[in-house]
Amino acid sequence: MSIDLVFKIAAIGILISVLNQVLTRAGREEMAMMTSLAGLVIVLLMVIDLISQLFTTVKSIFQLY
């Protein structure tokens, strides 16, 4: 795992946080919630890909085909 992934997740978190604050101050609470959910889904997809790679590596190490 590279440190780039951590920086990508942090950047997404900061961007979503700023967008959430701006939208909340503008009275668009629904859009702020949708933005937060979209950010969460993006990060979860990135993590799910890493977990899939982990399982593939474990299967190949222990030869569990």
N, CA, C and O atoms as CSV, one atom per row, in Angstrom:
chain,resi,resn,atom,element,x,y,z
A,1,MET,N,N,0.849,-1.172,0.000
A,1,MET,CA,C,0.000,0.000,0.000
A,1,MET,C,C,0.893,1.233,0.000
A,1,MET,O,O,1.835,1.340,0.785
A,2,SER,N,N,0.587,2.129,-0.868
A,2,SER,CA,C,1.393,3.330,-0.950
A,2,SER,C,C,0.754,4.453,-0.140
A,2,SER,O,O,-0.432,4.412,0.188
A,3,ILE,N,N,1.551,5.433,0.165
A,3,ILE,CA,C,1.080,6.579,0.937
A,3,ILE,C,C,0.170,7.467,0.090
A,3,ILE,O,O,-0.565,8.300,0.620
A,4,ASP,N,N,0.225,7.283,-1.221
A,4,ASP,CA,C,-0.627,8.079,-2.110
A,4,ASP,C,C,-2.111,7.865,-1.821
A,4,ASP,O,O,-2.904,8.803,-1.898
A,5,LEU,N,N,-2.477,6.652,-1.494
A,5,LEU,CA,C,-3.880,6.364,-1.200
A,5,LEU,C,C,-4.347,7.134,0.038
A,5,LEU,O,O,-5.463,7.652,0.067
A,6,VAL,N,N,-3.499,7.205,1.044
A,6,VAL,CA,C,-3.854,7.949,2.258
A,6,VAL,C,C,-4.057,9.422,1.918
A,6,VAL,O,O,-4.996,10.051,2.407
A,7,PHE,N,N,-3.182,9.970,1.085
A,7,PHE,CA,C,-3.314,11.374,0.694
A,7,PHE,C,C,-4.569,11.599,-0.149
A,7,PHE,O,O,-5.223,12.633,-0.013
A,8,LYS,N,N,-4.911,10.648,-1.012
A,8,LYS,CA,C,-6.130,10.772,-1.815
A,8,LYS,C,C,-7.370,10.778,-0.926
A,8,LYS,O,O,-8.278,11.585,-1.124
A,9,ILE,N,N,-7.405,9.879,0.048
A,9,ILE,CA,C,-8.545,9.815,0.957
A,9,ILE,C,C,-8.632,11.090,1.785
A,9,ILE,O,O,-9.724,11.615,2.003
A,10,ALA,N,N,-7.493,11.591,2.246
A,10,ALA,CA,C,-7.488,12.837,3.015
A,10,ALA,C,C,-7.949,14.012,2.164
A,10,ALA,O,O,-8.697,14.866,2.640
A,11,ALA,N,N,-7.511,14.063,0.914
A,11,ALA,CA,C,-7.920,15.154,0.024
A,11,ALA,C,C,-9.430,15.107,-0.239
A,11,ALA,O,O,-10.098,16.142,-0.249
A,12,ILE,N,N,-9.950,13.915,-0.450
A,12,ILE,CA,C,-11.391,13.777,-0.659
A,12,ILE,C,C,-12.141,14.222,0.592
A,12,ILE,O,O,-13.159,14.907,0.491
A,13,GLY,N,N,-11.653,13.844,1.759
A,13,GLY,CA,C,-12.288,14.244,3.010
A,13,GLY,C,C,-12.301,15.740,3.212
A,13,GLY,O,O,-13.308,16.305,3.637
A,14,ILE,N,N,-11.179,16.391,2.908
A,14,ILE,CA,C,-11.106,17.849,3.045
A,14,ILE,C,C,-12.032,18.526,2.057
A,14,ILE,O,O,-12.743,19.464,2.418
A,15,LEU,N,N,-12.036,18.068,0.821
A,15,LEU,CA,C,-12.895,18.661,-0.204
A,15,LEU,C,C,-14.373,18.496,0.149
A,15,LEU,O,O,-15.148,19.444,0.024
A,16,ILE,N,N,-14.761,17.326,0.580
A,16,ILE,CA,C,-16.153,17.083,0.943
A,16,ILE,C,C,-16.541,17.915,2.163
A,16,ILE,O,O,-17.661,18.419,2.245
A,17,SER,N,N,-15.629,18.056,3.097
A,17,SER,CA,C,-15.907,18.861,4.281
A,17,SER,C,C,-16.154,20.325,3.931
A,17,SER,O,O,-17.083,20.949,4.444
A,18,VAL,N,N,-15.316,20.862,3.056
A,18,VAL,CA,C,-15.488,22.256,2.631
A,18,VAL,C,C,-16.800,22.418,1.864
A,18,VAL,O,O,-17.553,23.358,2.113
A,19,LEU,N,N,-17.071,21.511,0.940
A,19,LEU,CA,C,-18.329,21.586,0.194
A,19,LEU,C,C,-19.541,21.468,1.115
A,19,LEU,O,O,-20.550,22.145,0.917
A,20,ASN,N,N,-19.435,20.610,2.113
A,20,ASN,CA,C,-20.525,20.440,3.056
A,20,ASN,C,C,-20.782,21.737,3.825
A,20,ASN,O,O,-21.934,22.133,4.001
A,21,GLN,N,N,-19.739,22.388,4.274
A,21,GLN,CA,C,-19.890,23.641,5.006
A,21,GLN,C,C,-20.493,24.740,4.133
A,21,GLN,O,O,-21.374,25.480,4.571
A,22,VAL,N,N,-20.010,24.837,2.898
A,22,VAL,CA,C,-20.523,25.863,1.991
A,22,VAL,C,C,-22.002,25.633,1.694
A,22,VAL,O,O,-22.800,26.569,1.731
A,23,LEU,N,N,-22.361,24.397,1.403
A,23,LEU,CA,C,-23.753,24.094,1.090
A,23,LEU,C,C,-24.662,24.270,2.301
A,23,LEU,O,O,-25.802,24.714,2.159
A,24,THR,N,N,-24.175,23.930,3.481
A,24,THR,CA,C,-24.977,24.112,4.684
A,24,THR,C,C,-25.228,25.588,4.954
A,24,THR,O,O,-26.340,25.976,5.312
A,25,ARG,N,N,-24.191,26.417,4.782
A,25,ARG,CA,C,-24.339,27.864,5.008
A,25,ARG,C,C,-25.272,28.497,3.980
A,25,ARG,O,O,-25.905,29.517,4.253
A,26,ALA,N,N,-25.353,27.885,2.793
A,26,ALA,CA,C,-26.224,28.412,1.741
A,26,ALA,C,C,-27.663,27.918,1.888
A,26,ALA,O,O,-28.528,28.275,1.089
A,27,GLY,N,N,-27.919,27.101,2.905
A,27,GLY,CA,C,-29.267,26.606,3.118
A,27,GLY,C,C,-29.621,25.386,2.308
A,27,GLY,O,O,-30.799,25.055,2.177
A,28,ARG,N,N,-28.639,24.715,1.765
A,28,ARG,CA,C,-28.858,23.513,0.944
A,28,ARG,C,C,-28.436,22.266,1.719
A,28,ARG,O,O,-27.490,21.579,1.334
A,29,GLU,N,N,-29.138,21.982,2.803
A,29,GLU,CA,C,-28.766,20.855,3.652
A,29,GLU,C,C,-28.890,19.526,2.926
A,29,GLU,O,O,-28.090,18.618,3.150
A,30,GLU,N,N,-29.887,19.405,2.057
A,30,GLU,CA,C,-30.072,18.148,1.318
A,30,GLU,C,C,-28.897,17.885,0.377
A,30,GLU,O,O,-28.403,16.762,0.278
A,31,MET,N,N,-28.465,18.930,-0.302
A,31,MET,CA,C,-27.320,18.783,-1.215
A,31,MET,C,C,-26.038,18.495,-0.432
A,31,MET,O,O,-25.179,17.745,-0.895
A,32,ALA,N,N,-25.914,19.092,0.754
A,32,ALA,CA,C,-24.741,18.837,1.591
A,32,ALA,C,C,-24.692,17.369,2.007
A,32,ALA,O,O,-23.629,16.748,2.011
A,33,MET,N,N,-25.856,16.825,2.357
A,33,MET,CA,C,-25.922,15.416,2.749
A,33,MET,C,C,-25.586,14.506,1.567
A,33,MET,O,O,-24.864,13.521,1.721
A,34,MET,N,N,-26.106,14.838,0.403
A,34,MET,CA,C,-25.815,14.028,-0.783
A,34,MET,C,C,-24.329,14.096,-1.144
A,34,MET,O,O,-23.750,13.099,-1.576
A,35,THR,N,N,-23.720,15.249,-0.971
A,35,THR,CA,C,-22.289,15.394,-1.242
A,35,THR,C,C,-21.484,14.534,-0.273
A,35,THR,O,O,-20.525,13.872,-0.671
A,36,SER,N,N,-21.874,14.545,0.990
A,36,SER,CA,C,-21.175,13.724,1.981
A,36,SER,C,C,-21.314,12.237,1.655
A,36,SER,O,O,-20.349,11.480,1.760
A,37,LEU,N,N,-22.506,11.828,1.263
A,37,LEU,CA,C,-22.708,10.421,0.905
A,37,LEU,C,C,-21.904,10.039,-0.337
A,37,LEU,O,O,-21.364,8.935,-0.410
A,38,ALA,N,N,-21.822,10.935,-1.301
A,38,ALA,CA,C,-21.035,10.649,-2.503
A,38,ALA,C,C,-19.555,10.493,-2.156
A,38,ALA,O,O,-18.884,9.606,-2.684
A,39,GLY,N,N,-19.049,11.341,-1.282
A,39,GLY,CA,C,-17.659,11.217,-0.846
A,39,GLY,C,C,-17.409,9.917,-0.116
A,39,GLY,O,O,-16.377,9.274,-0.309
A,40,LEU,N,N,-18.354,9.531,0.724
A,40,LEU,CA,C,-18.227,8.269,1.450
A,40,LEU,C,C,-18.204,7.078,0.497
A,40,LEU,O,O,-17.406,6.157,0.672
A,41,VAL,N,N,-19.064,7.093,-0.498
A,41,VAL,CA,C,-19.112,6.001,-1.475
A,41,VAL,C,C,-17.801,5.923,-2.260
A,41,VAL,O,O,-17.290,4.830,-2.505
A,42,ILE,N,N,-17.263,7.059,-2.648
A,42,ILE,CA,C,-15.997,7.076,-3.399
A,42,ILE,C,C,-14.877,6.461,-2.573
A,42,ILE,O,O,-14.108,5.639,-3.072
A,43,VAL,N,N,-14.786,6.860,-1.307
A,43,VAL,CA,C,-13.728,6.321,-0.443
A,43,VAL,C,C,-13.943,4.831,-0.192
A,43,VAL,O,O,-12.983,4.061,-0.187
A,44,LEU,N,N,-15.185,4.420,0.015
A,44,LEU,CA,C,-15.458,3.002,0.234
A,44,LEU,C,C,-15.091,2.161,-0.988
A,44,LEU,O,O,-14.586,1.048,-0.842
A,45,LEU,N,N,-15.336,2.677,-2.177
A,45,LEU,CA,C,-14.945,1.938,-3.379
A,45,LEU,C,C,-13.432,1.793,-3.472
A,45,LEU,O,O,-12.929,0.756,-3.905
A,46,MET,N,N,-12.707,2.830,-3.068
A,46,MET,CA,C,-11.240,2.740,-3.071
A,46,MET,C,C,-10.769,1.685,-2.074
A,46,MET,O,O,-9.855,0.915,-2.371
A,47,VAL,N,N,-11.380,1.645,-0.905
A,47,VAL,CA,C,-10.982,0.684,0.130
A,47,VAL,C,C,-11.393,-0.736,-0.256
A,47,VAL,O,O,-10.644,-1.679,-0.004
A,48,ILE,N,N,-12.547,-0.901,-0.852
A,48,ILE,CA,C,-13.000,-2.229,-1.275
A,48,ILE,C,C,-12.041,-2.823,-2.304
A,48,ILE,O,O,-11.778,-4.025,-2.289
A,49,ASP,N,N,-11.522,-1.985,-3.195
A,49,ASP,CA,C,-10.544,-2.461,-4.173
A,49,ASP,C,C,-9.287,-2.973,-3.473
A,49,ASP,O,O,-8.728,-3.996,-3.869
A,50,LEU,N,N,-8.844,-2.269,-2.440
A,50,LEU,CA,C,-7.663,-2.724,-1.700
A,50,LEU,C,C,-7.932,-4.024,-0.948
A,50,LEU,O,O,-7.059,-4.888,-0.880
A,51,ILE,N,N,-9.116,-4.171,-0.389
A,51,ILE,CA,C,-9.455,-5.400,0.325
A,51,ILE,C,C,-9.509,-6.575,-0.646
A,51,ILE,O,O,-9.098,-7.684,-0.306
A,52,SER,N,N,-10.009,-6.335,-1.838
A,52,SER,CA,C,-10.031,-7.378,-2.860
A,52,SER,C,C,-8.611,-7.813,-3.223
A,52,SER,O,O,-8.341,-9.006,-3.367
A,53,GLN,N,N,-7.717,-6.855,-3.368
A,53,GLN,CA,C,-6.321,-7.192,-3.653
A,53,GLN,C,C,-5.697,-7.975,-2.504
A,53,GLN,O,O,-4.906,-8.890,-2.729
A,54,LEU,N,N,-6.056,-7.613,-1.262
A,54,LEU,CA,C,-5.541,-8.326,-0.098
A,54,LEU,C,C,-5.979,-9.780,-0.115
A,54,LEU,O,O,-5.158,-10.673,0.098
A,55,PHE,N,N,-7.255,-10.035,-0.365
A,55,PHE,CA,C,-7.748,-11.403,-0.403
A,55,PHE,C,C,-7.103,-12.198,-1.528
A,55,PHE,O,O,-6.797,-13.378,-1.357
A,56,THR,N,N,-6.896,-11.570,-2.666
A,56,THR,CA,C,-6.229,-12.249,-3.778
A,56,THR,C,C,-4.800,-12.624,-3.406
A,56,THR,O,O,-4.336,-13.717,-3.734
A,57,THR,N,N,-4.109,-11.727,-2.729
A,57,THR,CA,C,-2.742,-12.003,-2.301
A,57,THR,C,C,-2.701,-13.127,-1.276
A,57,THR,O,O,-1.841,-14.004,-1.359
A,58,VAL,N,N,-3.614,-13.116,-0.314
A,58,VAL,CA,C,-3.651,-14.176,0.705
A,58,VAL,C,C,-3.948,-15.521,0.057
A,58,VAL,O,O,-3.343,-16.533,0.411
A,59,LYS,N,N,-4.884,-15.530,-0.895
A,59,LYS,CA,C,-5.195,-16.788,-1.577
A,59,LYS,C,C,-3.992,-17.315,-2.339
A,59,LYS,O,O,-3.744,-18.520,-2.345
A,60,SER,N,N,-3.240,-16.427,-2.982
A,60,SER,CA,C,-2.079,-16.892,-3.748
A,60,SER,C,C,-0.941,-17.335,-2.835
A,60,SER,O,O,-0.196,-18.253,-3.177
A,61,ILE,N,N,-0.798,-16.693,-1.680
A,61,ILE,CA,C,0.267,-17.101,-0.763
A,61,ILE,C,C,0.002,-18.488,-0.196
A,61,ILE,O,O,0.912,-19.314,-0.123
A,62,PHE,N,N,-1.229,-18.747,0.201
A,62,PHE,CA,C,-1.555,-20.031,0.793
A,62,PHE,C,C,-2.060,-21.032,-0.226
A,62,PHE,O,O,-2.470,-22.133,0.143
A,63,GLN,N,N,-2.038,-20.675,-1.489
A,63,GLN,CA,C,-2.440,-21.528,-2.594
A,63,GLN,C,C,-3.843,-22.102,-2.366
A,63,GLN,O,O,-4.039,-23.317,-2.367
A,64,LEU,N,N,-4.798,-21.217,-2.173
A,64,LEU,CA,C,-6.182,-21.600,-1.904
A,64,LEU,C,C,-7.071,-21.447,-3.118
A,64,LEU,O,O,-8.171,-20.906,-3.009
A,65,TYR,N,N,-6.636,-21.898,-4.241
A,65,TYR,CA,C,-7.442,-21.750,-5.452
A,65,TYR,C,C,-8.509,-22.730,-5.425
A,65,TYR,O,O,-9.317,-22.788,-6.352
